[in-house]
Every structure is written in structure tokens, then in C-alpha cells.
Amino acid sequence: MRISMKADYAVRAVVDLGHRYGQGLVQSAEIAQRQFIPEAYLDQLLTALRKAGIVRSLRGPQGGHELARPPDQITMEIVVSTLEGPFTPVECLENIPFCALVPGCGQREVWQEVQSAVQSILSRHTVADLVAREKERRERIVYYI
């Protein structure tokens, strides 16, 4: 199982905005450059995040993007599910009639645990947490000349 590049890029973009929360609008070109995300693709992600109420955007030469709410109120689960939909490791968890084996299946409960664990972990971590982690790690980096 993998989280898609779409979700990874979206989390990176939201964390980038989290670093600049309260400082005004940030242009997508700046985010794209810092986060190594193709700008055209980033624009699509920011549109989805705006529609979900995670990002606020303003068009025009003085335009840009900012978080629509504080970083401690945006979880990784919110960002990932906005782009990917709910995490469902197997089809039968979302669509019981999909599989005739559901009534006697021994695996289904394990997959439910996996689903619950992933959602719990993503729900526990906010953009503010990720911003703090990045700041802490950057402070520990030793530069050699």
C-alpha cells in the first residue's frame, strides 16, 4: 500500500503554507519551487484543497494562497482524504455486497483494524505538528564547509 504522490504533494503544500501561516498570501510558484512539485499539478491540488475549505486563494498579481484555518485544526487525515477519499484497504469494507465471502471472512476484521489504525494515526497529526517537526529537524542540521 502506498500513499499517492497526489496526497504526498498536497500534504507538502499544506505544510509549506503552515510554515507561513498568518504572514499573508503565498504564490504557488514559491510553494512549487520549495517543495519540488510541478506548478501546474500544484495548482490542481490547491484548487481541490480550496474547494474543501482547507486553503483560501486569491487570484491576480497580488494573489496567492493561505491556510483557511489554523494549522493545528488541519490533520493529515483531512488533507489525504480530500485528495484520495477515505482510506479503504479492501473493497469489501466500503461495499459489503462486493464480496460473497464477507459473512465468513477471517481477513475482513484485520483489514478493518488496518483501516482504523491508519485513520487514527493520520487524524492525530496536524499541520502544526509537522511544521514543528520540520523546524526542529532543520535546527539540528549541521552544515559543513
N, C-alpha and C positions, 0 to 999 in steps of 0.2 A: 504494500500500500504506500502510496506517495501523495503528498500534498502537491497540487499542480503549481506550475510556475505562476499562473494567474493569481492564485491565493498568496503565494510567497511574495510576488511583486506588490500586491495590494497591502500586505502587512508591512513591507518595507516602506511603501509610500506613506502609510498612515503613521508609522513610527517617525519618519522624517518630519512630517507635519507636527507630530507630538513634540519633537525637539524645539520647534519654533512656535509652539502654542502661545497665543497672546502677543505675538510680535508682528502680527499683520499677515497679509497675503503672501503666498509663496508661488512663484511661477513654476509650471510643470517642467519647463526645461531645466530648472535648477534641481528639482527632485530627480528627474531622469538622469542627469549627469552624476549626482552624488550616489544614487542607488543602482546605477548601471542597468537602467530599464529603458528600452526603446520608447522614445517620447510618444509616438503615435499610439502604441499599445497602452502606455500610461494614461493617456487621455481617455481611452475607453474605460479603463479601470476607475479613474476618477469620476467619470460620468455615472457608473454603477454605484459608486460609494456616495455620490451626491444624491442620487435617487433614493438611497437607503437612509439618508439623513445623517451620515457619518461625516461627510465633508460638505463644506459650503464653498461655492465657487462664484467668481465674478469675472465676466468676460471683458475684453478690451485691453488697451495698452497698459493700464494700471491694474489689471486684473490678476487673478491668481486663485489659490486655494488655501483653505484653513480647515481645521477640525471644527465641526459644528457643535461639539460638546467637549467638555474637559477630557483629557487623556485617561484619567482614572475611571471614566464612565464608559470607555470603549474596550471591550475584551477582544482577544484574538478570535474567540468563537463567533462574535458578531461579524467581524471582518471576513473570516473564512466562509461562514455560511452565507454571507451576502453574495460572494462570488461563486461559491460551489453548491449552495443549497445545504441541507442538513447532512451531516456525516452518517452514511449508512454503508457499513462494510459489505453487507449482502442484501440482495433484493427482497428477501422474504421478511426482513424487519420492517420494511415500509409497505410491502404489498403481500399480505399473507396468502391470498389466492395464487400468487406466483408459483408456489411450490406445493405439490401434493404431499410432501413428506413432513410438513410443518407439525402436524399433531404428534408425531412420534420422534421428531428430530432431536438428537442429542447435541448437535452443534449450535443450534439456534440460541440457546442461553449463553453460550460462550461468546458468540458474536454480539449479543446484547450487552454483555459485560465490556467487551472491547469498545463498542459504541459509547456506552456510558462513561468509560474511563477517558476516552479521547475528548468527549464533550466537557467533562468535568475539568480536565487539565486546561483546555482552551478557554473555558469560562473563568478560570482562576487568574489568568494572566491578562493584565490590562496594558494598554499602550503606555501608560505612565510607568509600569513595571519594566517594560522593555527599554524605554528611554533611560531609566535609572541604571539598568544593567549595562547599556552601551556606554553611558558616561563613566561608570565605574571601570569598565574594561579599558576604555581609552586612557584613563588616568594611570593605569598600570603599565601601559605600553612604554617600553624603554627604547629610545631611539639611539642608534649607534652611528657615529660619523666615521 
